[in-house]
Amino acid sequence: MLDQAAQALPADARVVVVANRAFGGHVLTDQAPAHGWDGLAPVHGQTRWRDRQGRIPPMVQQVAQRGDRWNGQGEVFIAVLIEVEPPWTSTVTLALPTRRPK
């Protein structure tokens, strides 16, 4: 599907693929980057990431409440926990501004 979209778009188009939890994994990690595109997908609070120092905190430590915003670099992966009600968070592959516009 992304190959068809790539053929229909101008070569210099800036594309961000927005995915849901059911459709996000390989599309964001393999297919979107193959076209030079970035991706955005929701993740659970128990999703963990490895920062440049090798620490592996849960994503919820970065965005603990609604409206929180955080920007960082690292590797994202999931730790599955049963019977947990996680907050909604998202992971994105593109660089975001560190401050909200006024």
PEDAVEN-V201650 format. One record per run of one state. SS is the DSSP state (hx for helix, st for strand, lp for the rest). FROM is the first residue (numbers start at 0). TO is the last residue. If there is no record, write none. Layout:
SS | FROM | TO
SS | FROM | TO
//
This chain:
lp | 0 | 0
hx | 1 | 7
lp | 8 | 14
st | 15 | 18
lp | 19 | 23
hx | 24 | 33
lp | 34 | 36
st | 37 | 43
lp | 44 | 45
st | 46 | 50
lp | 51 | 56
st | 57 | 57
hx | 58 | 60
lp | 61 | 72
st | 73 | 77
lp | 78 | 86
st | 87 | 91
lp | 92 | 101
//
